[in-house]
Amino acid sequence: MPNPNAIVSRTIRFDPPLDRAPAEALRAELGLSVGLEGDRRIRLDPDDRRSVGFVRVLDTLAKRRKPVYLEIDPATNTISRLRIPMVAWVTEIRPGASGILEIRLHPSHARHALPLGEEDSAALERELRGALERRRPVLVVEDDRNRIIDVREFTPDPEAPLPPFPEPGVPPRLPPQPWPRPWRWVQIPIEIVIRWLLLPWRWFTCPTLVTAQHIFDEMAATSCDPLTVPPPCIPFLYPENGCWARAHEMARLMIEKGYSPRKVWIDGILHVKTANSPYCFVDWGWHVAPILCVRVNAIKTEMMVIDPSLFITPVTEKDWKHEQGDPKATLTESDAGQFWPWGGTDPTYSQTNDFLDDYRLDLYNRANNLGPPPYACP
């Protein structure tokens, strides 16, 4: 059964109305409370160091007409935990590690987990399987380890735009298929000739390693301060989700500066160590980053990956793949305009901006609860 002290609410209404700085409102004589669905009202504790951050998250969600998940301390009627639900399609449920169901969601590149044998596991599994069978989106709430703690039916707000996520049933992206075996002897020499013909053009148009590092530094400089997350910063410090939006925004910035990025996509059972997660790692099913043709010496060019969520410098595709922990993972390149692994575009960057807003807020909410990254990792 759902946590009796948890509530998911689209109604977020401050009492009194929030017309001053959160810290000032919390310290006012009557304090600050929040009205939620079902005429539920909770108090914001002025002595809780997190309360100013809670007010900011709640105010942002209210303005964006998005729901909130709250766990309430029944003794004080104050917030003990705040999470931001994700609207997603369930696309796959399969056995994972011992005692775990692995859940694939869209839009997400994370590998989500449902621990079995816990009090709510059976009910959550039924909700997830029902959503998969009915092909309907749900509200999913997770902890910082991508472990699912709540699932609710999603009912669109008639006054709010639908979330920017793809319809289920989109065919997965497939790697380019080789020529039929009898024609391989033709393909190989043709590819060699084409590469040689393009070599002079590629060498003169590709930036140098020094320039590539400068481009990388410019991208990394857009990283969000986790305690303020001012748009249009890119939330590299929230690696759990949103790589497709980060990559698309970086590609846009590079194109604006006159460069010609592409993208590289990786599919596999990815496990990445990072001090930007409180658990010191993230698990992904796929990942994407921009790539640039770079002059590595006087005669050679190579595609290098620009990924400030993992590195501090441009790296080769081989090194990028190695860092993600799955030797059997597959790499596929695409043009810069491809938005999802299976295709699609976002030419106006409206979806990109909406997703970046989501993950900026996730980053801020985590920093408000646990402090800003990096976290203490071995």
BAKELO-862001 format. One line per 10 residues: number of its first residue (from 1); their letters; for each residue x, y, z of C-alpha. Coordinates in nm, 3 decimals. Example, Ala and Ser with C-alpha at 12.3 -4.5 7.8 and 13.67 -1.06 7.14 Angstrom:
// residues 2
1	as	1.230,-0.450,0.780 | 1.367,-0.106,0.714 $
***
This chain:
// residues 378
1	mpnpnaivsr	0.000,0.000,0.000 | 0.120,0.358,-0.060 | 0.301,0.535,0.221 | 0.015,0.682,0.433 | 0.234,0.982,0.512 | 0.308,1.054,0.144 | 0.108,1.272,-0.091 | 0.138,1.358,-0.459 | -0.025,1.690,-0.531 | -0.068,1.919,-0.830 $
11	tirfdppldr	-0.220,2.181,-0.604 | 0.053,2.390,-0.442 | -0.076,2.704,-0.275 | 0.110,2.912,-0.017 | -0.070,3.062,0.280 | -0.016,3.349,0.312 | 0.069,3.407,-0.057 | 0.439,3.411,-0.126 | 0.502,3.782,-0.180 | 0.838,3.810,-0.003 $
21	apaealrael	1.168,3.624,0.021 | 1.119,3.264,0.144 | 1.337,3.313,0.453 | 1.139,3.622,0.551 | 0.805,3.448,0.491 | 0.911,3.153,0.706 | 1.007,3.381,0.995 | 0.690,3.591,0.980 | 0.462,3.588,1.283 | 0.213,3.341,1.134 $
31	glsvglegdr	0.478,3.142,0.948 | 0.415,2.977,0.611 | 0.202,2.680,0.519 | 0.116,2.504,0.192 | -0.226,2.395,0.071 | -0.231,2.065,-0.121 | -0.491,1.847,-0.292 | -0.773,1.712,-0.080 | -0.772,2.021,0.142 | -0.449,1.896,0.298 $
41	rirldpddrr	-0.242,2.167,0.463 | 0.113,2.131,0.588 | 0.341,2.362,0.780 | 0.689,2.467,0.671 | 0.924,2.444,0.966 | 1.130,2.766,0.999 | 1.389,2.577,1.205 | 1.454,2.321,0.930 | 1.752,2.442,0.725 | 1.590,2.286,0.416 $
51	svgfvrvldt	1.269,2.487,0.436 | 1.390,2.784,0.228 | 1.484,2.537,-0.045 | 1.152,2.357,-0.010 | 0.973,2.687,-0.067 | 1.175,2.754,-0.382 | 1.109,2.406,-0.524 | 0.738,2.420,-0.441 | 0.705,2.769,-0.590 | 0.881,2.662,-0.911 $
61	lakrrkpvyl	0.662,2.352,-0.947 | 0.348,2.559,-0.885 | 0.445,2.809,-1.156 | 0.522,2.527,-1.399 | 0.200,2.345,-1.304 | 0.386,2.028,-1.214 | 0.319,1.788,-0.925 | 0.519,1.735,-0.609 | 0.573,1.429,-0.388 | 0.589,1.501,-0.016 $
71	eidpatntis	0.641,1.278,0.284 | 0.492,1.435,0.595 | 0.610,1.393,0.954 | 0.280,1.305,1.127 | 0.402,1.437,1.462 | 0.476,1.790,1.336 | 0.279,1.805,1.006 | 0.597,1.928,0.834 | 0.789,1.802,0.529 | 1.030,1.517,0.597 $
81	rlripmvawv	1.110,1.447,0.229 | 1.038,1.625,-0.099 | 1.084,1.458,-0.436 | 0.990,1.567,-0.786 | 0.781,1.305,-0.973 | 0.872,1.207,-1.327 | 0.604,1.159,-1.590 | 0.713,0.858,-1.794 | 0.613,0.557,-2.001 | 0.707,0.213,-1.871 $
91	teirpgasgi	0.870,0.042,-2.168 | 1.027,-0.269,-2.014 | 1.025,-0.467,-1.689 | 1.282,-0.740,-1.646 | 1.471,-0.920,-1.368 | 1.784,-0.739,-1.259 | 2.030,-0.814,-0.983 | 1.920,-1.036,-0.696 | 1.603,-0.900,-0.541 | 1.564,-0.624,-0.801 $
101	leirlhpsha	1.335,-0.559,-1.097 | 1.493,-0.338,-1.360 | 1.249,-0.086,-1.504 | 1.306,0.100,-1.831 | 1.128,0.434,-1.862 | 1.095,0.695,-2.134 | 1.212,0.965,-2.128 | 1.513,0.851,-1.929 | 1.853,0.700,-1.994 | 1.886,0.571,-1.636 $
111	rhalplgeed	1.837,0.212,-1.530 | 1.561,0.230,-1.271 | 1.518,-0.033,-0.999 | 1.230,-0.169,-0.796 | 1.355,-0.356,-0.489 | 1.145,-0.667,-0.423 | 1.043,-0.801,-0.086 | 0.973,-0.462,0.069 | 0.639,-0.351,0.212 | 0.516,-0.164,-0.097 $
121	saalerelrg	0.698,-0.368,-0.365 | 0.405,-0.580,-0.478 | 0.172,-0.281,-0.513 | 0.433,-0.078,-0.701 | 0.503,-0.370,-0.934 | 0.131,-0.403,-1.012 | 0.112,-0.033,-1.099 | 0.417,-0.055,-1.323 | 0.299,-0.369,-1.504 | -0.046,-0.219,-1.547 $
131	alerrrpvlv	0.107,0.094,-1.702 | 0.316,-0.121,-1.937 | 0.016,-0.330,-2.040 | -0.217,-0.032,-2.088 | 0.057,0.179,-2.252 | -0.025,0.476,-2.031 | 0.215,0.719,-1.863 | 0.252,0.724,-1.487 | 0.401,0.949,-1.220 | 0.715,0.780,-1.089 $
141	veddrnriid	0.897,0.890,-0.774 | 1.252,0.772,-0.702 | 1.524,0.815,-0.446 | 1.874,0.938,-0.533 | 1.974,0.587,-0.640 | 1.700,0.562,-0.905 | 1.506,0.320,-0.683 | 1.132,0.358,-0.728 | 0.944,0.452,-0.411 | 0.604,0.555,-0.551 $
151	vreftpdpea	0.396,0.509,-0.868 | 0.069,0.690,-0.939 | -0.160,0.715,-1.239 | -0.089,1.024,-1.446 | -0.385,1.244,-1.534 | -0.289,1.541,-1.754 | -0.369,1.885,-1.622 | -0.619,2.031,-1.875 | -0.469,2.377,-1.824 | -0.105,2.274,-1.858 $
161	plppfpepgv	0.092,2.156,-2.163 | 0.167,1.787,-2.189 | 0.518,1.687,-2.081 | 0.762,1.658,-2.373 | 0.811,1.284,-2.389 | 0.794,1.039,-2.679 | 0.505,0.808,-2.739 | 0.565,0.445,-2.640 | 0.636,0.183,-2.899 | 0.900,0.383,-3.085 $
171	pprlppqpwp	1.138,0.131,-3.241 | 1.480,0.122,-3.078 | 1.774,0.273,-3.257 | 1.970,0.012,-3.448 | 2.338,0.038,-3.539 | 2.419,0.078,-3.908 | 2.402,-0.255,-4.083 | 2.704,-0.375,-4.284 | 2.677,-0.439,-4.652 | 2.571,-0.794,-4.746 $
181	rpwrwvqipi	2.866,-1.030,-4.710 | 2.926,-1.079,-5.087 | 2.967,-0.700,-5.123 | 3.204,-0.646,-4.830 | 3.504,-0.665,-5.064 | 3.356,-0.364,-5.250 | 3.263,-0.165,-4.939 | 3.608,-0.168,-4.775 | 3.809,-0.016,-5.064 | 3.533,0.239,-5.132 $
191	eivirwlllp	3.544,0.354,-4.769 | 3.924,0.380,-4.780 | 3.914,0.590,-5.099 | 3.646,0.820,-4.956 | 3.847,0.872,-4.637 | 4.159,0.961,-4.835 | 3.968,1.202,-5.060 | 3.816,1.375,-4.758 | 4.135,1.382,-4.552 | 4.268,1.724,-4.668 $
201	wrwftcptlv	3.927,1.889,-4.624 | 3.875,1.731,-4.283 | 4.223,1.826,-4.165 | 4.182,2.196,-4.250 | 3.824,2.225,-4.118 | 3.868,2.031,-3.792 | 3.985,2.229,-3.486 | 4.316,2.155,-3.318 | 4.348,1.982,-2.983 | 4.410,2.320,-2.821 $
211	taqhifdema	4.090,2.461,-2.974 | 3.898,2.146,-2.879 | 4.005,2.194,-2.516 | 3.891,2.557,-2.537 | 3.551,2.441,-2.670 | 3.530,2.184,-2.390 | 3.611,2.449,-2.129 | 3.339,2.676,-2.270 | 3.086,2.395,-2.240 | 3.199,2.306,-1.887 $
221	atscdpltvp	3.173,2.672,-1.786 | 2.797,2.657,-1.842 | 2.762,2.408,-1.554 | 2.501,2.496,-1.292 | 2.582,2.621,-0.945 | 2.378,2.356,-0.757 | 2.261,2.605,-0.495 | 2.121,2.857,-0.743 | 2.083,2.670,-1.080 | 2.030,2.989,-1.285 $
231	ppcipflype	1.902,2.925,-1.640 | 2.038,2.865,-1.897 | 2.304,2.666,-1.708 | 2.351,2.298,-1.796 | 2.310,2.054,-1.503 | 2.623,1.844,-1.559 | 2.634,1.790,-1.180 | 2.310,1.588,-1.200 | 2.433,1.287,-1.401 | 2.141,1.056,-1.320 $
241	ngcwarahem	1.928,1.178,-1.607 | 1.887,1.421,-1.894 | 2.196,1.352,-2.107 | 1.999,1.398,-2.430 | 1.902,1.753,-2.332 | 2.256,1.837,-2.216 | 2.399,1.706,-2.543 | 2.146,1.896,-2.754 | 2.216,2.224,-2.575 | 2.592,2.178,-2.609 $
251	arlmiekgys	2.551,2.102,-2.978 | 2.346,2.421,-3.018 | 2.615,2.629,-2.848 | 2.888,2.475,-3.065 | 2.692,2.538,-3.384 | 2.639,2.901,-3.278 | 3.018,2.934,-3.252 | 3.065,2.802,-3.605 | 3.164,2.443,-3.529 | 3.013,2.127,-3.677 $
261	prkvwidgil	2.940,1.881,-3.396 | 2.785,1.539,-3.431 | 2.666,1.307,-3.155 | 2.776,0.966,-3.030 | 2.529,0.731,-2.860 | 2.620,0.434,-2.641 | 2.389,0.143,-2.553 | 2.471,-0.109,-2.284 | 2.465,-0.194,-1.915 | 2.651,0.118,-1.814 $
271	hvktanspyc	2.795,0.178,-1.467 | 2.981,0.503,-1.413 | 3.168,0.612,-1.102 | 3.107,0.977,-1.017 | 3.138,1.198,-0.710 | 2.840,1.398,-0.839 | 2.606,1.127,-0.710 | 2.567,1.072,-0.335 | 2.600,0.699,-0.402 | 2.922,0.759,-0.600 $
281	fvdwgwhvap	2.793,0.593,-0.918 | 2.514,0.607,-1.173 | 2.363,0.326,-1.383 | 2.254,0.404,-1.738 | 2.099,0.206,-2.022 | 2.228,0.454,-2.281 | 2.409,0.785,-2.294 | 2.488,1.055,-2.551 | 2.734,1.341,-2.593 | 2.849,1.573,-2.873 $
291	ilcvrvnaik	3.157,1.485,-3.076 | 3.390,1.699,-3.287 | 3.642,1.617,-3.555 | 3.978,1.721,-3.405 | 4.328,1.749,-3.555 | 4.536,1.533,-3.323 | 4.863,1.573,-3.516 | 4.999,1.696,-3.847 | 4.825,1.430,-4.055 | 4.558,1.270,-3.839 $
301	temmvidpsl	4.204,1.368,-3.735 | 3.986,1.191,-3.483 | 3.636,1.227,-3.345 | 3.661,1.345,-2.984 | 3.381,1.347,-2.725 | 3.284,1.661,-2.534 | 3.127,1.535,-2.212 | 3.173,1.751,-1.899 | 2.946,1.517,-1.704 | 3.228,1.257,-1.711 $
311	fitpvtekdw	3.556,1.425,-1.802 | 3.760,1.745,-1.776 | 3.899,1.726,-2.128 | 3.795,1.600,-2.474 | 3.843,1.222,-2.504 | 3.837,0.965,-2.777 | 3.525,0.757,-2.832 | 3.724,0.455,-2.711 | 3.809,0.622,-2.378 | 3.453,0.753,-2.342 $
321	kheqgdpkat	3.316,0.401,-2.385 | 3.572,0.252,-2.144 | 3.471,0.496,-1.869 | 3.114,0.365,-1.878 | 3.202,0.015,-1.768 | 3.056,-0.213,-2.035 | 3.304,-0.358,-2.288 | 3.011,-0.498,-2.488 | 2.836,-0.161,-2.525 | 2.776,-0.039,-2.880 $
331	ltesdagqfw	2.853,0.306,-3.018 | 2.656,0.479,-3.293 | 2.716,0.824,-3.441 | 2.444,1.059,-3.562 | 2.411,1.415,-3.682 | 2.376,1.687,-3.421 | 2.003,1.731,-3.478 | 1.901,1.384,-3.357 | 1.731,1.426,-3.019 | 1.643,1.071,-2.910 $
341	pwggtdptys	1.837,0.745,-2.957 | 1.576,0.629,-3.211 | 1.557,0.961,-3.399 | 1.343,1.269,-3.371 | 1.449,1.632,-3.352 | 1.394,1.940,-3.139 | 1.466,2.225,-3.382 | 1.316,2.496,-3.158 | 1.491,2.361,-2.843 | 1.162,2.385,-2.654 $
351	qtndflddyr	1.186,2.024,-2.531 | 1.553,2.074,-2.452 | 1.477,2.375,-2.235 | 1.190,2.200,-2.057 | 1.402,1.897,-1.971 | 1.691,2.117,-1.858 | 1.448,2.304,-1.630 | 1.344,1.968,-1.480 | 1.698,1.853,-1.407 | 1.812,2.191,-1.279 $
361	ldlynrannl	1.536,2.163,-1.021 | 1.634,1.803,-0.938 | 1.993,1.918,-0.888 | 1.882,2.204,-0.662 | 1.650,1.980,-0.460 | 1.931,1.730,-0.400 | 2.176,2.003,-0.299 | 1.915,2.145,-0.063 | 1.877,1.807,0.107 | 2.230,1.665,0.096 $
371	gpppyacp	2.453,1.960,0.023 | 2.613,2.034,-0.315 | 2.836,1.790,-0.503 | 3.102,1.660,-0.514 | 3.023,1.403,-0.245 | 3.271,1.203,-0.040 | 3.356,0.903,-0.257 | 3.639,0.650,-0.237 $
***
